[in-house]
Amino acid sequence: MYRLVIQPNALDELEAAYEWLRQRAPDAAANWFNGFVDALQQLKTVPESFGLVPDIRDVPYPIRQLLYGKRQHKYRAFFTTVGNEVHVLHIRHGARRTWRPKNLPRFD
């Protein structure tokens, strides 16, 4: 089993998405947040079952993605595995433009 590590910026992005939703749909926000956190827990057991991100190139390690949500409301959690850890690097709404990773953490 892998250890799940959510990088500080990814946690900030998840919290910002929750806040945005809470202001617009307060009744749905907690369910959405808890569902996303539950989905991230899948990464502890089968991270390699999630696909590589095809539109991200020239990075020092493979980046995979977990999709959460339905249709136009999908979010993408970008992650990589290092040893027995899964590092969530970035979270963004699926409708946003392609993520261009900068200043990725180093795992030596």
Long-range contacts (C-beta under 8 A, 24 or more apart in sequence): 1-44, 1-45, 1-84, 2-43, 2-44, 2-45, 2-47, 2-81, 2-84, 2-85, 2-86, 3-44, 3-84, 3-85, 3-86, 4-40, 4-41, 4-43, 4-44, 4-85, 4-86, 4-88, 5-85, 5-86, 5-87, 5-88, 6-40, 6-87, 6-88, 7-87, 7-88, 7-89, 7-90, 7-105, 9-89, 9-90, 10-77, 10-88, 10-89, 10-90, 10-91, 13-90, 13-91, 13-92, 14-91, 17-75, 17-91, 17-93, 32-69, 35-68, 36-68, 36-75, 36-77, 39-66, 39-68, 39-77, 40-66, 40-77, 40-88, 42-66, 43-79, 43-86, 43-88, 44-86, 47-79, 47-81, 47-86, 48-81, 50-79, 53-78, 53-99, 55-98, 56-98, 56-99, 56-100, 56-101, 59-101, 59-104, 60-104, 60-106, 61-104, 61-107, 63-89, 63-101, 67-94, 69-94, 80-107, 82-107
